Amino acid sequence: MQFKLTEDQQMIRDLARDYAQNYIAPRVEEIETAEKFPQDLFQVMAEMGFIAMNFPEAYGGMELGYLTTSMAIEEVSKVCPSVGAIMAVTMLPLEAINLYGTEEQKQKFLVPGLQGEFKGSFAFTEADTGSDPKMLKTVAEKTGEGTYKITGVKRFISNAAYEGPIVLFAKEKENGQCTAFIINKFCKGYSLSTPWEKVGLHGSHVYDVFLDEVEVTEADILGEHGQGFDILIGTTAYGKLAFSSVFTGAMGGAYDLAVKYAKEKLHRDKPIAKFPTIQVAIAQIAGNVMSTRMLLYKCAEDADEIKDIRGVQASTALVKGHVAKMAPETIMMALNVLGSYGVTEEYKVERLMRDSMIAPNVEGAGDVQRIIAGNYILRN
Ligand SMILES: Cc1cc2nc3c(=O)[nH]c(=O)nc-3n(C[C@H](O)[C@H](O)[C@H](O)COP(=O)(O)OP(=O)(O)OC[C@H]3O[C@@H](n4cnc5c(N)ncnc54)[C@H](O)[C@@H]3O)c2cc1C
């Protein structure tokens, strides 16, 4: 384990800090209330290389690895976790295509995706499949030689209202196998609910996606027939790391705000930083942020180095389970440093608190992550 950053890593981290401070911070209010993420900010994100960071140079990527990617998402999420979430979910379908796609699919989707030409989606979840993939109900029914129509409802799908590809999973009616498909959103038969109203991450919207006899062919299959669950595990192993970075960033953002407030807020002409209670709280928050960050970086290094996908999944599930607990707990401590001001919208910790409440529920439920990690540890 060595976290001495390379020049490239330092450059990307500083760029991400610059993007967060100079582009995102002045427009957080707009991002959190707009129906869609401002396109000019997405273009800057892509131009700075934040989508291409971890993909092969052959397709326009930078091959900087998961540790660098995690640090970039973390930096952006310190200021606005919704933007970190958009980075994470935009990379997810590209990850699936990079890992499992044909050369033709990579040229068609990966190359323009890395240039920031669209925001793709990754759609597994349904009403019954949150933590139980085998309950998949969306069906791909064969209609002819190499043709199928897909019918079903996908739930809580991020980026679903943007143009671009969607990686989606369906059960083949003929044999019950789970197969992944990659198609363009807004094709015939694709429609959306209104966005779900949720407690936080207001700038990153989720929808139900209705698939009504969407026509696909063999060329739209990602990977092999029946490889769907492997693709789900293989791709979300990295998605868990990305979302762990989002909420580690939120913790760091809340820590910075609590320290600033403790130094500025006066009580009888002295900063509240002089109170032992505040010192204890700040020490606890600092410890939580640093230990979580170290675990994140260690698991990101694992993702860079481990070749066995089950090992990567166990490592990223471990950090995801950890962050799911630590983010809301730690940000609540930071909020309490601000007393009543902490719960007002003016002081921003309130927004990070609401965002962090989603940590246990996205990219796999918190307890289920601990089960995945614990099970792997005990078997190996
Ligand atoms: C903001 C947001 C964005 C999302 N984006 C996407 C997306 O783009 N694509 C996508 O496919 N999905 C997406 N999701 C869905 C998300 O990944 C699932 O909601 C998540 O995996 C949890 O599933 P669930 O809500 O059905 O919870 P459930 O699986 O129903 O879990 C409910 C509770 O039961 C517990 N539990 C469940 N099973 C077990 C078990 N076997 N043993 C012990 N305890 C168990 C869990 O720990 C949890 O506390 C998103 C969700 C959110 C909130």
The ligand as a Tripos MOL2 file, in Angstrom:
@<TRIPOS>MOLECULE
LIG
   53    58     1     0     0
SMALL
NO_CHARGES

@<TRIPOS>ATOM
      1 C1        -29.9440    7.7690   -6.0190 C.3       1 LIG1
      2 C2        -30.0440    6.3660   -6.5540 C.ar      1 LIG1
      3 C3        -29.5530    6.0790   -7.8080 C.ar      1 LIG1
      4 C4        -29.6740    4.7800   -8.3490 C.ar      1 LIG1
      5 N1        -29.2420    4.5370   -9.6090 N.ar      1 LIG1
      6 C5        -29.4020    3.3090  -10.1550 C.ar      1 LIG1
      7 C6        -29.0350    3.0420  -11.5250 C.ar      1 LIG1
      8 O1        -28.5780    3.9320  -12.2510 O.2       1 LIG1
      9 N2        -29.2260    1.7800  -12.0140 N.ar      1 LIG1
     10 C7        -29.7500    0.7720  -11.2580 C.ar      1 LIG1
     11 O2        -29.8790   -0.3330  -11.7550 O.2       1 LIG1
     12 N3        -30.1210    1.0050   -9.9540 N.ar      1 LIG1
     13 C8        -29.9760    2.2350   -9.3970 C.ar      1 LIG1
     14 N4        -30.3660    2.4680   -8.1010 N.ar      1 LIG1
     15 C9        -30.9660    1.3820   -7.3200 C.3       1 LIG1
     16 C10       -30.0780    0.8630   -6.1990 C.3       1 LIG1
     17 O3        -28.8860    0.3080   -6.6910 O.3       1 LIG1
     18 C11       -30.9100   -0.1450   -5.3990 C.3       1 LIG1
     19 O4        -32.0000    0.5830   -4.8670 O.3       1 LIG1
     20 C12       -30.0990   -0.7520   -4.2990 C.3       1 LIG1
     21 O5        -29.3140   -1.7780   -4.8640 O.3       1 LIG1
     22 C13       -30.9240   -1.2920   -3.1560 C.3       1 LIG1
     23 O6        -32.0240   -2.0390   -3.6050 O.3       1 LIG1
     24 P1        -33.4770   -1.8510   -2.9510 P.3       1 LIG1
     25 O7        -33.7320   -0.4140   -2.8210 O.co2     1 LIG1
     26 O8        -34.4440   -2.6560   -3.7150 O.co2     1 LIG1
     27 O9        -33.3080   -2.4400   -1.4910 O.3       1 LIG1
     28 P2        -33.6060   -3.9130   -0.9850 P.3       1 LIG1
     29 O10       -32.7700   -4.9000   -1.6790 O.co2     1 LIG1
     30 O11       -35.0950   -4.1500   -1.0210 O.co2     1 LIG1
     31 O12       -33.1600   -3.8230    0.5170 O.3       1 LIG1
     32 C14       -34.0050   -3.2960    1.5710 C.3       1 LIG1
     33 C15       -33.3630   -3.6100    2.9080 C.3       1 LIG1
     34 O13       -33.2920   -5.0390    3.0900 O.3       1 LIG1
     35 C16       -31.9490   -5.4580    3.3530 C.3       1 LIG1
     36 N5        -31.6900   -6.7060    2.6200 N.ar      1 LIG1
     37 C17       -32.0280   -6.9770    1.3260 C.ar      1 LIG1
     38 N6        -31.6360   -8.2180    0.9790 N.ar      1 LIG1
     39 C18       -31.0010   -8.7290    2.0630 C.ar      1 LIG1
     40 C19       -30.3570   -9.9880    2.3310 C.ar      1 LIG1
     41 N7        -30.2810  -10.9500    1.3990 N.pl3     1 LIG1
     42 N8        -29.8220  -10.1670    3.5400 N.ar      1 LIG1
     43 C20       -29.8820   -9.2100    4.4900 C.ar      1 LIG1
     44 N9        -30.4770   -7.9950    4.2920 N.ar      1 LIG1
     45 C21       -31.0260   -7.7680    3.1070 C.ar      1 LIG1
     46 C22       -31.0570   -4.3200    2.8190 C.3       1 LIG1
     47 O14       -29.8480   -4.2280    3.5570 O.3       1 LIG1
     48 C23       -31.9350   -3.0880    3.0230 C.3       1 LIG1
     49 O15       -31.7400   -2.5690    4.3080 O.3       1 LIG1
     50 C24       -30.2600    3.7460   -7.5600 C.ar      1 LIG1
     51 C25       -30.7440    4.0450   -6.2690 C.ar      1 LIG1
     52 C26       -30.6470    5.3390   -5.7780 C.ar      1 LIG1
     53 C27       -31.1990    5.6220   -4.3940 C.3       1 LIG1
@<TRIPOS>BOND
     1     1     2 1
     2     2     3 ar
     3     2    52 ar
     4     3     4 ar
     5     4     5 ar
     6     4    50 ar
     7     5     6 ar
     8     6     7 ar
     9     6    13 1
    10     7     8 2
    11     7     9 ar
    12     9    10 ar
    13    10    11 2
    14    10    12 ar
    15    12    13 ar
    16    13    14 ar
    17    14    15 1
    18    14    50 ar
    19    15    16 1
    20    16    17 1
    21    16    18 1
    22    18    19 1
    23    18    20 1
    24    20    21 1
    25    20    22 1
    26    22    23 1
    27    23    24 1
    28    24    25 2
    29    24    26 1
    30    24    27 1
    31    27    28 1
    32    28    29 2
    33    28    30 1
    34    28    31 1
    35    31    32 1
    36    32    33 1
    37    33    34 1
    38    33    48 1
    39    34    35 1
    40    35    36 1
    41    35    46 1
    42    36    37 ar
    43    36    45 ar
    44    37    38 ar
    45    38    39 ar
    46    39    40 ar
    47    39    45 ar
    48    40    41 1
    49    40    42 ar
    50    42    43 ar
    51    43    44 ar
    52    44    45 ar
    53    46    47 1
    54    46    48 1
    55    48    49 1
    56    50    51 ar
    57    51    52 ar
    58    52    53 1
@<TRIPOS>SUBSTRUCTURE
     1 LIG1         1 GROUP 0 **** ****
